[in-house]
């Protein structure tokens, strides 16, 4: 379990680093768009479509990291008021549902990629399928991270993580 968690730590770190680099690229693209529009009076048309792809490439994988780091939306007050054994099974159930959702997102987004792969994005000249690849990556990561959470919920003898009121303040 420790080795699996270490590998997922690496995946998580890579996603955050790549998203940070992509965010810098997005800021540069937006700066170029503003410069082109207001200084050159010639808006570069490819930037809007490129920015959309960059936003997808940033937001979706980072959302998957949110599943692992547990900074996604969750309501814990009800669960933490229950006995420990009930908390464990609710946590396992929730994490299992999230994992199934991630797996379905990965599988069905592959159908989207396959369906549009031969079409080109006119302003960028790349496959339309790249629009949906971040969805696949997100689904795969959500699945892996949810599997880890289920295993942690089941194997932890103290029960699921207790976050209490501190979780509302991201402490």
C-alpha positions in Angstrom: 0.0 0.0 0.0 2.9 2.4 0.8 4.4 1.8 -2.6 1.1 2.4 -4.4 0.6 5.6 -2.4 4.1 6.8 -3.3 3.5 6.2 -7.0 0.2 8.2 -6.7 2.2 10.9 -4.9 4.4 11.1 -8.0 1.4 11.2 -10.3 -0.2 13.9 -8.2 2.9 16.0 -8.1 3.4 15.7 -11.9 -0.2 16.8 -12.5 0.2 19.8 -10.3 3.6 20.8 -11.9 2.3 20.4 -15.5 -0.9 22.3 -14.6 1.2 25.1 -13.2 3.3 25.3 -16.3 0.1 25.2 -18.4 -1.3 28.0 -16.3 1.8 30.2 -17.0 1.3 29.4 -20.7 -2.4 30.3 -20.5 -1.5 33.7 -18.9 1.1 34.3 -21.8 -1.6 33.4 -24.4 -4.1 35.8 -22.8 -1.5 38.5 -22.7 -0.7 38.0 -26.4 -4.4 38.1 -27.2 -4.8 41.4 -25.4 -1.7 42.8 -27.0 -2.8 41.8 -30.4 -6.3 43.1 -30.0 -5.5 46.5 -28.5 -2.0 47.3 -29.6 -1.7 45.6 -33.0 -5.4 45.8 -33.8 -5.2 42.3 -35.1 -6.6 39.7 -32.7 -4.8 36.3 -33.1 -7.8 34.1 -33.6 -6.1 30.8 -32.6 -5.6 31.9 -29.0 -9.2 31.6 -27.9 -9.4 28.0 -29.0 -5.9 27.3 -27.6 -6.9 28.9 -24.3 -10.0 26.6 -24.1 -7.8 23.5 -24.5 -5.3 24.9 -21.9 -8.1 25.4 -19.4 -9.3 21.8 -20.0 -5.8 20.5 -19.6 -5.4 22.4 -16.3 -8.8 22.0 -14.6 -9.6 18.4 -15.3 -6.5 16.7 -14.0 -6.2 19.0 -11.1 -9.8 18.1 -10.2 -8.7 14.5 -10.1 -5.9 15.5 -7.7 -8.7 17.0 -5.6 -10.1 13.6 -5.1 -6.9 12.3 -3.7 -6.1 15.3 -1.6 -9.7 15.5 -0.5 -10.1 19.2 -1.3 -13.2 18.5 -3.4 -16.7 19.3 -2.1 -17.7 17.0 0.7 -20.1 17.1 3.6 -18.7 15.3 6.6 -20.8 16.5 9.5 -23.4 13.7 9.1 -20.8 11.0 8.5 -18.6 11.9 11.4 -21.7 11.9 13.8 -22.2 8.2 13.1 -20.4 5.3 14.9 -17.0 4.4 13.5 -18.1 1.2 11.7 -20.8 3.1 9.9 -18.4 5.9 9.0 -16.1 3.3 7.4 -18.7 1.9 5.2 -20.1 5.3 4.1 -16.6 6.4 3.2 -16.0 3.2 1.3 -19.3 3.6 -0.5 -18.7 7.2 -1.4 -15.1 6.5 -2.6 -16.4 3.5 -4.6 -19.0 5.6 -6.4 -16.4 8.3 -7.2 -14.1 5.6 -8.6 -16.9 4.1 -10.7 -17.7 7.6 -12.0 -14.0 8.2 -12.9 -13.8 4.9 -14.7 -17.0 5.6 -16.7 -15.6 9.1 -17.5 -12.4 7.6 -18.8 -14.2 4.9 -20.9 -16.9 7.0 -22.4 -14.6 9.9 -23.2 -12.5 7.5 -25.2 -15.6 7.1 -27.4 -15.6 10.9 -27.8 -12.0 10.9 -28.8 -12.4 8.1 -31.3 -15.5 9.8 -32.8 -13.8 13.2 -33.5 -10.1 12.2 -33.9 -10.1 12.6 -37.7 -11.6 16.1 -37.5 -9.2 19.1 -37.2 -9.7 22.2 -35.1 -9.6 24.8 -37.9 -7.6 27.5 -36.1 -5.1 25.1 -34.5 -4.7 22.4 -37.1 -4.7 19.6 -34.5 -7.2 16.8 -33.9 -10.5 17.7 -32.3 -9.9 14.6 -30.1 -7.4 16.6 -28.0 -10.4 18.4 -26.6 -11.4 15.2 -24.8 -8.1 13.7 -23.9 -7.9 15.7 -20.6 -11.3 14.1 -19.7 -9.8 10.7 -20.2 -6.7 11.6 -18.1 -9.0 13.0 -15.3 -11.2 9.9 -15.3 -8.2 7.6 -15.1 -6.6 9.6 -12.3 -9.9 9.8 -10.4 -10.2 6.0 -10.7 -6.7 5.4 -9.3 -7.1 8.0 -6.6 -10.5 6.5 -5.5 -9.0 3.0 -5.4 -6.3 4.3 -3.1 -9.0 6.0 -0.9 -11.1 2.8 -0.7 -8.0 0.8 0.3 -7.1 3.4 3.0 -10.6 3.4 4.3 -10.7 -0.4 4.5 -7.2 -0.9 5.8 -7.0 1.9 8.4 -7.9 0.3 11.7 -8.9 3.7 13.2 -11.6 4.1 10.5 -11.8 6.8 7.9 -10.0 10.1 8.2 -11.6 12.5 10.7 -11.6 16.0 9.4 -14.3 17.8 11.4 -14.7 21.6 11.4 -11.1 22.1 10.2 -12.0 20.8 6.8 -14.2 23.8 6.2 -11.2 26.1 6.6 -8.7 24.0 4.5 -6.4 23.4 7.5 
